Amino acid sequence: MARIKLEFPNPEGHTLVGLLETPPDRVPTARYALFAHCFTCSKDIAAATRISRALAARGIAVLRFDFTGLGNSDGDFANTNFSSNVTDLLAAARKLEDDYEAPALLIGHSLGGAAVLAAVHALPSVEAVVTIGAPATASHVQHLFSGARGQLEETGEAEVQIGLRRFRIRKQLLEDLDQYASADHIRHLNRALLVFHSPLDTIVSIGEAGKIFQAARHPKSFISLDKADHLLTNREDAEYVAETLVAWASRYLGLGKHGFEQSIGTAPRVAENEVLVTELDTRFQRGLYTHRHQWLADEPKSVGGSDLGPTPYDLLLMSLGACISMTVRTYARHQGFALDDVEVRLSQERVHGRDCRDGAQEEGKLECIDVRLNILGALTPEQRNRLLETAARSPVHRTLAACTLVRIGFEEEPPAT
């Protein structure tokens, strides 16, 4: 995946810095998303990074950026407030629209979630909103400054401890937060909403998720992040959010219309008794589909591929080995043999006919597949031999060994001229 550094000004003239996570070459970009990080964090916090990369791998390009005075962005944090966070979000959205495509998805973590809920009304391109561990209103964070209120009233500014860092804030931050004490704006989102929250969150209680959900109108969804902490420091929690987010968003963002089904999501329609192979790039990457499953074929980097999947010959050997293993196990079960495990190791090469084990062809070269079975269990020599004979009768083996007729033609005949 490519990670593109973006710089853009906010209304105060400060330069904000962001990173655009884009899908890998084999995956078409379906839509664009904007990620707002948590209060006093940065775009590089683990949760923002992991979720953005996971979404990009699934076809959604994500811009995550530092709010004013944080991370790599210019400005003084003490001069910022919730309102300035919202205007920073709008500036990031304009950057996406000017250089790429207007965001269709907003994602906000913690106070960033409250910010996207406030900013979405000014972004007509947004079709879906996601909050992660977010408070219903920005005023929720005022409890972080309870110990500094006296000094703020007396001098107008104070230094506070938030997490492991100390920040200087000014009284105007509290005054600004007072403007965001109501959740009425959530009732008028007019967008699909997904709320993630952990019942164990000690920073923003699960009750805040309930307020968001109750205030919003349908379509709305809630997913509990059981056992996760507020910052999603566990990698599995962040990946779970990304997986479920993409599945949910596919319903509301029309991802299939952007070729998204070739990366993940809804696969192309395939009949039950056929397979479909599609091009995922102009080199070697190919999508492999049945009516219920999908996979990827590729070639090694040494021949110009990306090595993201097995080669066609690998797939052929896997098919034969899987069928042999299934056939041996089924026979052993029916016969009551004490078979503990079966491994099938296969290789393929072109050999002279006279070197082939069965001597079927003495002259010229032919393709030879060497199959080696490792059968474990309390088996007699006779039982082992019977399993070996059974392996030779597996359906795929018999198909390959027979003179199979392969007919190649167009799926549709061209019109007569």
C-alpha positions as CSV (number, residue, x, y, z in Angstrom):
1,M,0.0,0.0,0.0
2,A,1.1,3.6,-0.7
3,R,1.2,6.1,2.1
4,I,1.0,9.7,0.7
5,K,1.9,12.7,2.9
6,L,-0.6,15.6,2.5
7,E,-0.2,19.1,3.7
8,F,-3.0,21.7,3.7
9,P,-4.0,24.9,5.5
10,N,-6.8,25.4,8.0
11,P,-8.8,28.6,8.1
12,E,-6.3,30.1,10.6
13,G,-3.5,29.6,8.1
14,H,-1.7,26.8,10.0
15,T,-0.4,23.9,8.0
16,L,-1.9,20.6,8.9
17,V,-0.2,17.3,8.1
18,G,-1.9,14.1,7.1
19,L,-1.2,10.7,5.7
20,L,-3.4,9.2,2.9
21,E,-3.4,5.4,3.1
22,T,-4.2,4.1,-0.4
23,P,-5.1,0.5,-1.5
24,P,-2.5,-1.8,-3.0
25,D,-2.1,-1.8,-6.8
26,R,-4.2,-5.0,-7.1
27,V,-7.2,-3.4,-5.3
28,P,-9.2,-0.6,-6.9
29,T,-9.9,2.4,-4.8
30,A,-13.6,2.2,-4.0
31,R,-14.3,5.3,-1.9
32,Y,-12.4,7.8,0.3
33,A,-12.7,8.1,4.1
34,L,-11.6,10.7,6.7
35,F,-10.3,9.6,10.1
36,A,-10.4,11.9,13.1
37,H,-8.2,10.8,16.0
38,C,-8.9,11.1,19.7
39,F,-8.3,14.1,22.0
40,T,-4.6,15.1,22.4
41,C,-3.6,12.0,20.3
42,S,-2.2,12.1,16.8
43,K,-2.7,10.5,13.4
44,D,0.0,8.0,14.3
45,I,-1.8,6.4,17.3
46,A,-1.9,2.7,16.8
47,A,-5.7,2.4,16.5
48,A,-5.8,5.1,13.8
49,T,-2.9,3.6,11.9
50,R,-4.1,0.0,12.0
51,I,-7.7,0.8,11.1
52,S,-6.7,3.0,8.2
53,R,-4.3,0.5,6.8
54,A,-6.8,-2.3,7.2
55,L,-9.5,-0.3,5.4
56,A,-7.0,0.6,2.6
57,A,-6.2,-3.0,2.1
58,R,-9.9,-3.6,1.5
59,G,-10.3,-0.8,-1.1
60,I,-11.1,2.3,1.0
61,A,-8.5,5.1,0.9
62,V,-8.2,6.8,4.3
63,L,-6.8,10.2,5.2
64,R,-5.8,10.6,8.8
65,F,-4.3,13.9,9.9
66,D,-3.1,15.8,13.0
67,F,-5.3,18.5,14.4
68,T,-3.8,21.9,15.0
69,G,-0.9,21.9,17.5
70,L,-0.6,18.1,17.6
71,G,1.7,15.6,15.9
72,N,3.3,17.2,12.8
73,S,0.7,20.0,12.4
74,D,1.5,23.6,13.0
75,G,-0.1,25.8,15.6
76,D,-0.4,26.0,19.4
77,F,-2.6,23.4,21.1
78,A,-3.5,25.9,23.8
79,N,-5.2,28.1,21.2
80,T,-7.4,25.3,19.9
81,N,-10.8,24.1,20.9
82,F,-13.5,21.7,19.8
83,S,-14.7,24.3,17.2
84,S,-11.3,24.5,15.7
85,N,-11.2,20.7,15.5
86,V,-14.4,20.7,13.4
87,T,-12.9,23.4,11.1
88,D,-9.7,21.3,10.7
89,L,-11.9,18.3,9.7
90,L,-13.6,20.4,7.1
91,A,-10.2,21.6,5.7
92,A,-9.1,17.9,5.5
93,A,-12.3,17.0,3.6
94,R,-11.7,19.9,1.1
95,K,-8.1,18.6,0.6
96,L,-9.5,15.2,-0.3
97,E,-12.1,16.6,-2.6
98,D,-9.6,19.0,-4.4
99,D,-6.9,16.4,-4.9
100,Y,-8.8,13.1,-5.1
101,E,-12.5,12.6,-4.3
102,A,-14.8,14.0,-1.6
103,P,-15.0,11.7,1.4
104,A,-18.0,9.4,1.5
105,L,-17.2,8.0,5.0
106,L,-16.3,9.8,8.3
107,I,-14.6,7.8,11.1
108,G,-14.0,9.4,14.5
109,H,-12.3,7.9,17.6
110,S,-13.2,9.3,21.0
111,L,-13.5,13.1,20.8
112,G,-12.8,12.7,17.1
113,G,-16.1,10.8,17.0
114,A,-17.9,13.8,18.5
115,A,-16.1,16.0,15.9
116,V,-17.3,14.0,12.9
117,L,-20.9,14.0,14.3
118,A,-20.7,17.8,14.4
119,A,-18.9,18.3,11.0
120,V,-20.9,15.9,8.9
121,H,-23.7,18.5,8.4
122,A,-21.3,20.6,6.3
123,L,-20.2,17.7,4.2
124,P,-22.9,16.7,1.7
125,S,-20.6,14.0,0.1
126,V,-20.6,11.9,3.3
127,E,-22.9,9.0,3.2
128,A,-22.0,7.1,6.4
129,V,-20.5,8.0,9.8
130,V,-18.7,5.8,12.2
131,T,-17.8,6.5,15.9
132,I,-15.4,4.5,18.0
133,G,-15.5,5.0,21.8
134,A,-17.0,8.5,21.3
135,P,-18.9,10.7,23.7
136,A,-22.3,11.9,22.6
137,T,-21.3,15.6,23.1
138,A,-17.9,17.4,23.2
139,S,-18.7,18.8,26.7
140,H,-18.1,15.3,28.0
141,V,-14.3,15.9,28.2
142,Q,-14.7,18.8,30.7
143,H,-14.2,16.4,33.5
144,L,-10.6,16.1,32.4
145,F,-10.1,19.7,33.5
146,S,-12.0,19.7,36.8
147,G,-8.8,20.1,38.8
148,A,-7.7,23.2,36.8
149,R,-10.9,25.2,36.8
150,G,-9.8,27.4,39.7
151,Q,-6.6,28.4,37.9
152,L,-8.4,28.8,34.6
153,E,-10.8,31.2,36.2
154,E,-8.0,33.1,38.0
155,T,-5.3,33.3,35.3
156,G,-7.2,32.2,32.1
157,E,-4.8,29.3,31.4
158,A,-3.5,26.2,33.1
159,E,-1.4,23.1,32.6
160,V,-3.2,19.8,32.7
161,Q,-2.1,16.2,32.7
162,I,-3.9,14.1,30.0
163,G,-2.7,10.5,29.7
164,L,1.1,10.6,29.9
165,R,1.5,14.1,28.6
166,R,1.0,17.6,29.9
167,F,-0.8,20.2,27.9
168,R,-1.4,24.0,28.3
169,I,-5.0,24.9,27.9
170,R,-6.9,28.2,28.1
171,K,-10.3,29.1,29.4
172,Q,-11.7,29.6,26.0
173,L,-11.5,25.7,25.5
174,L,-14.0,25.2,28.3
175,E,-16.2,28.0,27.1
176,D,-16.2,26.5,23.6
177,L,-17.1,23.1,25.0
178,D,-20.1,24.6,26.7
179,Q,-21.6,25.2,23.3
180,Y,-21.6,21.5,22.6
181,A,-23.6,20.1,25.5
182,S,-26.6,19.0,23.4
183,A,-27.0,15.9,21.3
184,D,-29.8,17.3,19.2
185,H,-27.6,17.5,16.1
186,I,-27.2,13.7,16.0
187,R,-31.0,13.4,15.4
188,H,-30.5,15.2,12.1
189,L,-27.5,13.3,10.7
190,N,-29.5,12.0,7.8
191,R,-26.7,9.5,7.2
192,A,-26.2,5.8,8.1
193,L,-24.5,5.6,11.5
194,L,-22.4,2.9,13.1
195,V,-21.4,3.1,16.8
196,F,-18.5,1.0,18.2
197,H,-18.0,1.0,22.0
198,S,-16.5,-1.2,24.6
199,P,-18.4,-1.9,27.8
200,L,-15.1,-1.9,29.6
201,D,-14.1,1.6,28.4
202,T,-12.9,3.6,31.4
203,I,-12.3,6.8,29.5
204,V,-15.7,7.2,27.8
205,S,-18.4,5.2,29.4
206,I,-20.7,2.8,27.4
207,G,-23.5,5.1,28.4
208,E,-22.3,7.7,25.9
209,A,-22.7,5.2,23.1
210,G,-26.3,4.7,24.3
211,K,-26.9,8.5,24.1
212,I,-25.6,8.6,20.5
213,F,-27.7,5.6,19.5
214,Q,-30.9,6.9,21.1
215,A,-30.5,10.3,19.6
216,A,-29.8,9.1,16.1
217,R,-32.5,8.0,13.6
218,H,-32.3,4.9,11.5
219,P,-30.4,3.5,9.7
220,K,-28.1,3.1,12.8
221,S,-26.1,0.1,14.1
222,F,-24.2,-0.6,17.3
223,I,-21.3,-3.1,17.8
224,S,-19.9,-3.9,21.2
225,L,-16.1,-4.1,21.4
226,D,-16.1,-6.7,24.2
227,K,-12.9,-6.7,26.3
228,A,-11.3,-3.8,24.3
229,D,-9.8,-0.7,25.9
230,H,-10.5,2.8,24.9
231,L,-7.5,3.2,22.7
232,L,-7.9,-0.2,21.0
233,T,-4.3,-1.0,21.9
234,N,-4.8,-4.7,21.1
235,R,-4.2,-5.2,17.4
236,E,-7.0,-7.8,17.1
237,D,-9.5,-5.2,18.3
238,A,-8.5,-2.6,15.6
239,E,-8.6,-5.3,12.9
240,Y,-12.1,-6.4,14.1
241,V,-13.3,-2.8,13.8
242,A,-11.9,-2.6,10.3
243,E,-13.4,-5.9,9.2
244,T,-16.9,-5.2,10.5
245,L,-16.8,-1.5,9.4
246,V,-16.1,-2.5,5.7
247,A,-18.9,-5.1,5.8
248,W,-21.3,-2.6,7.2
249,A,-20.2,0.2,4.9
250,S,-20.7,-1.9,1.8
251,R,-24.4,-1.6,2.2
252,Y,-24.5,2.2,2.4
253,L,-21.6,3.3,0.2
254,G,-22.5,1.4,-3.0
255,L,-19.1,-0.2,-3.0
256,G,-20.0,-2.8,-5.6
257,K,-20.4,0.0,-8.2
258,H,-16.7,0.8,-7.8
259,G,-15.3,-2.7,-8.6
260,F,-15.1,-3.3,-4.9
261,E,-16.3,-6.9,-5.3
262,Q,-13.0,-7.8,-6.9
263,S,-11.1,-7.1,-3.7
264,I,-13.4,-8.3,-0.9
265,G,-17.1,-8.0,-0.3
266,T,-19.7,-9.4,-2.7
267,A,-18.1,-11.7,-5.2
268,P,-19.2,-11.8,-8.9
269,R,-22.1,-14.1,-9.6
270,V,-20.9,-17.6,-10.4
271,A,-23.0,-20.7,-11.1
272,E,-22.8,-23.6,-8.7
273,N,-21.0,-25.9,-11.1
274,E,-18.5,-23.5,-12.5
275,V,-15.6,-21.2,-11.5
276,L,-14.7,-17.7,-12.6
277,V,-11.3,-16.2,-13.1
278,T,-11.0,-12.4,-13.4
279,E,-8.0,-10.0,-13.9
280,L,-7.1,-8.0,-10.8
281,D,-4.2,-6.3,-12.6
282,T,-2.6,-6.3,-16.1
283,R,0.2,-8.6,-15.0
284,F,-0.5,-11.9,-13.2
285,Q,-2.9,-11.3,-10.3
286,R,-6.2,-13.1,-10.9
287,G,-9.3,-13.4,-8.8
288,L,-10.6,-17.0,-8.4
289,Y,-14.3,-17.4,-7.6
290,T,-16.8,-20.2,-7.0
291,H,-20.4,-19.6,-6.2
292,R,-19.4,-19.4,-2.5
293,H,-15.7,-18.8,-2.2
294,Q,-12.9,-16.5,-3.6
295,W,-9.2,-16.7,-3.7
296,L,-6.2,-15.1,-5.5
297,A,-3.6,-16.5,-8.0
298,D,-0.3,-14.7,-8.8
299,E,3.2,-15.4,-9.9
300,P,6.5,-14.9,-8.0
301,K,8.2,-11.5,-8.0
302,S,11.1,-13.1,-9.9
303,V,9.0,-13.3,-13.1
304,G,7.2,-10.0,-12.6
305,G,4.3,-10.9,-10.3
306,S,3.6,-9.7,-6.8
307,D,3.7,-13.1,-5.0
308,L,0.3,-12.4,-3.4
309,G,-1.1,-15.9,-4.1
310,P,-0.2,-19.3,-5.3
311,T,0.8,-19.9,-8.9
312,P,-1.5,-21.8,-11.3
313,Y,0.7,-24.9,-10.9
314,D,0.6,-24.5,-7.2
315,L,-3.2,-24.5,-7.3
316,L,-3.2,-27.6,-9.5
317,L,-1.0,-29.5,-7.0
318,M,-3.1,-28.2,-4.1
319,S,-6.2,-29.5,-5.8
320,L,-4.8,-32.9,-6.4
321,G,-3.3,-33.1,-2.9
322,A,-6.5,-32.0,-1.2
323,C,-8.6,-34.6,-3.2
324,I,-6.1,-37.4,-2.3
325,S,-6.2,-36.4,1.4
326,M,-10.0,-36.3,1.5
327,T,-10.3,-39.6,-0.4
328,V,-7.8,-41.4,2.0
329,R,-9.5,-40.1,5.1
330,T,-13.0,-41.0,3.9
331,Y,-11.9,-44.6,3.0
332,A,-10.0,-45.0,6.3
333,R,-13.1,-43.8,8.3
334,H,-15.4,-46.2,6.4
335,Q,-13.0,-49.1,7.0
336,G,-12.4,-48.3,10.6
337,F,-8.7,-47.9,10.2
338,A,-6.8,-46.2,13.0
339,L,-5.6,-43.3,10.8
340,D,-4.3,-40.4,13.0
341,D,-3.1,-38.0,10.3
342,V,-2.4,-37.9,6.6
343,E,-0.1,-35.4,4.8
344,V,0.3,-35.2,1.1
345,R,3.4,-33.5,-0.4
346,L,3.5,-32.8,-4.1
347,S,5.9,-31.5,-6.7
348,Q,5.8,-31.1,-10.5
349,E,8.5,-31.2,-13.2
350,R,9.0,-32.0,-16.8
351,V,10.9,-35.3,-17.2
352,H,11.9,-37.7,-20.0
353,G,9.3,-40.4,-20.5
354,R,11.8,-43.1,-19.7
355,D,12.4,-41.6,-16.2
356,C,8.8,-41.7,-15.2
357,R,8.0,-44.3,-12.6
358,D,5.4,-46.2,-14.5
359,G,7.4,-46.0,-17.8
360,A,4.2,-45.1,-19.7
361,Q,6.1,-43.0,-22.2
362,E,9.6,-43.9,-23.3
363,E,10.4,-41.0,-25.7
364,G,10.0,-37.3,-25.4
365,K,9.2,-35.2,-22.3
366,L,6.0,-35.2,-20.2
367,E,4.7,-33.5,-17.1
368,C,5.3,-35.6,-14.0
369,I,3.6,-35.0,-10.7
370,D,5.4,-36.7,-7.7
371,V,3.0,-37.4,-4.8
372,R,4.4,-38.5,-1.4
373,L,2.1,-39.6,1.4
374,N,2.9,-39.4,5.1
375,I,0.3,-41.6,6.9
376,L,0.4,-41.8,10.6
377,G,-1.5,-44.2,12.9
378,A,-1.5,-47.8,14.2
379,L,-1.9,-49.3,10.7
380,T,-0.8,-52.7,9.4
381,P,1.3,-52.9,6.3
382,E,-1.7,-54.2,4.4
383,Q,-3.8,-51.2,5.5
384,R,-1.1,-48.8,4.5
385,N,-1.0,-50.3,1.0
386,R,-4.8,-50.2,0.7
387,L,-4.7,-46.5,1.6
388,L,-2.0,-45.9,-1.1
389,E,-4.1,-47.7,-3.7
390,T,-7.1,-45.6,-2.6
391,A,-5.1,-42.4,-3.1
392,A,-4.5,-43.4,-6.7
393,R,-8.3,-43.6,-7.2
394,S,-9.0,-40.1,-6.0
395,P,-11.3,-38.3,-8.5
396,V,-8.9,-35.5,-9.3
397,H,-6.1,-37.9,-9.9
398,R,-8.2,-40.0,-12.2
399,T,-9.2,-36.8,-14.1
400,L,-5.6,-35.7,-14.6
401,A,-4.5,-39.2,-15.5
402,A,-7.2,-39.6,-18.1
403,C,-7.1,-38.1,-21.6
404,T,-9.1,-35.1,-20.5
405,L,-10.7,-33.1,-23.3
406,V,-10.3,-29.3,-22.7
407,R,-12.4,-27.2,-25.0
408,I,-11.5,-23.5,-25.3
409,G,-13.8,-20.9,-26.8
410,F,-15.4,-17.6,-26.3
411,E,-18.1,-17.3,-23.6
412,E,-20.3,-15.4,-26.2
413,E,-19.9,-15.7,-29.9
414,P,-19.2,-12.3,-31.6
415,P,-22.2,-10.9,-33.6
416,A,-22.1,-11.8,-37.3
417,T,-20.9,-9.0,-39.6
